[in-house]
Amino acid sequence: MTSAIYKTPLSGPVEITKAGISTDEHAYEPHRSPDKAIHQYSSAHYPVWAAEIPESAHLFRPGAFGENLFTDELDERKLCIGDKVAIGEVVLEVSEPRSPCYKLNHRFQVKNMANRTQTLLRCGWLYRVLEPGHVNAGDMIRLLERPSPEWTVARIMYYMFLEKGNIDMMKEIVALPALGEEIRRTFRKRLDKGMAEDSNGRMYGDETVNFDTWKEYCIAEKRRETGKITTFVLEAVEEMKEDDVVPVEPGSHVRVKLGGKLVRAYSVVGGTSKRFELGIALEPESRGGSKYMHEQTQPGDVLTFGRITASFPLAKDADKHIIIAGGIGITAFLAALKHLRTTQQIYELHFAVADEVPFKQHIAVLGANAKIYKKSQGQRLNLTDVFARADTNTHIYCCGPQRLQDAVASTAKEYGVPDSSVRFEQFTVTTSGDPFTAELKRSGKTVEVGPTQTLLDALREVGMDIDSSCEVGNCGTCRVEVCGGRVEHKGTGLLEEEKAEAMLSCVSRGIGRIINEETGSCSRFNEIDFRVSTQPSMYSYIQTLLCSRKSGPTTQTPCQCILKLAPRRHIQ
């Protein structure tokens, strides 16, 4: 799904034309009109949104609604339709409230976000440009004229989105000279037809774009597998269509929101998209995920999960599959093993455990194809024997502690097994180490990363909002560019050839001093002081932040961070 809602801060002077900011992009071209030239939003809404929807709190920051201008002291209840305001040499006129669409649901990962936005009258507002020119940070702003003081933007929203059948009010609204033509046509159609339009398409989209990225699941069962491993059985809260209930594919994982920015990915043991199982080990150095699931959840609790995605599939062209697992690493393969058994393929499982064997019922049905090695009984997994039974069309898969993965990689090289025939899935990684310094190349800032801290944590502390998902080095989401210095690479999210110029900020560590390119988005924007009196003669001071989606090499943010700009992003 394509959207231009992701905005990039611009430094002044910024040119404002009759069409708005020249570099501003629109994925939906009908929105490019003189009545919708500039979008403004109240940044005072963001902390309120974050408190109301804590699982998406990290997404609520200035610019998130796609606004070109924001302020924390002006909102929909303080501006009126037809208000003329001057910012420097530019004169703007308030034309209409924004009509939120289904893309906000995907943007904020909340299935009814568009509906919430309009119901709570927090949509923002649009301007037409009466006099073009340039705007600079620090320009004065003044209210020139207020022809309709009784018609605030919020009041228009109320009759637009809530009380849709008030004929007397609609007649007054369509008579407002400065009202945008699109919203005027909407009210006229209501008057002509005697009924309101169906807005479900705008708020939720059709079946091809319905929000299904995140769904709520209830913990139906929570049972101990071993002293450290627990199985969680999850059931979809909402009823699902029969066609939407699909079996879990081999090598699938799912992401779960555990509050705020805490999102973790876990291998799916088996089941369907309606009812599935996870196996989670309580890690001694848990950064919040496994500890939260083990200690703070109970049967009946509802959690939010993403799509079940096959990220570690079996090789379709292999004649034989050898699976090597250690401890909780077995969860990456249980669905695959069931598939191999059902389809009667040639496979072996070599499973190393300390003492207790988790998921016995899943492994028992494999019969002679599975071999278990208990460290407590002196049983040792001999990788030389395992690799000796591999032929040229055997694929080898491994998930387990780093020592096991290193040993598998070393033995594969010894036997000349090509990298394309050996695959690793990492479920945990040690992120601590010697402290190091990261220099941010363009801004010249330095970030000190402590021995128990990750570069990802350190960058977030200084305001860089770096995307991340698994935070154990598998997905590659938190990748940052490296311009100089030595890196101790961890995780599997980068190809070997990529490691010369990038690192995974969630797990990899610098050695001594490294130089990073700032590629994330910055969450610390200029504060905007926008005080507008109801009296046209009053003046106030504004520090403006103008935003647009812009294709170009770099642009400087107010907090001196340089952001690489990209074409329109896709909402996932």
Secondary structure, DSSP 8 states (H G I E B T S, - for coil): -EE----EEE-SSEEEETTEETT---SSGGG-SGGGSEEEEETTHHHHHHHH-GGGGGG-STTTT--SEEESS--TTT-BTT-EEEETTEEEEEEEE----THHHHHHT-TTHHHHHHHTT---EEEEEEE-EEE-TT-EEEEEE-S-TT-BHHHHHIIIII-TT-HHHHHHHHT-TTS-HHHHHHHHHHHHHTS----HHHHH--TTT---SSEEEEEEEEEESSSSEEEEEEEESS---GGG--B--TTEEEEEE-STT-EEEEEEEEEBSSEEEEEEE--TT--SHHHHHHHS--TT-EEEE---EE-S---TT-SEEEEEEEGGGGGGTHHHHHHHHHTT-EEEEEEEESS--S-HHHHHTTGGGEEEEEGGGT----HHHHHHT--TTEEEEEES-HHHHHHHHHHHHHTT--GGGEEEE-S------S-EEEEETTT--EEEE-TT--HHHHHHHTTEE---SSSSSSS-TTEEEEEEEEEE--SSSS-GGGTTTEEETTT-EEEEEEEEE--SEE-----------SSTT-EEE----EEE---SSEEE-TTS-EEE--S-EE--
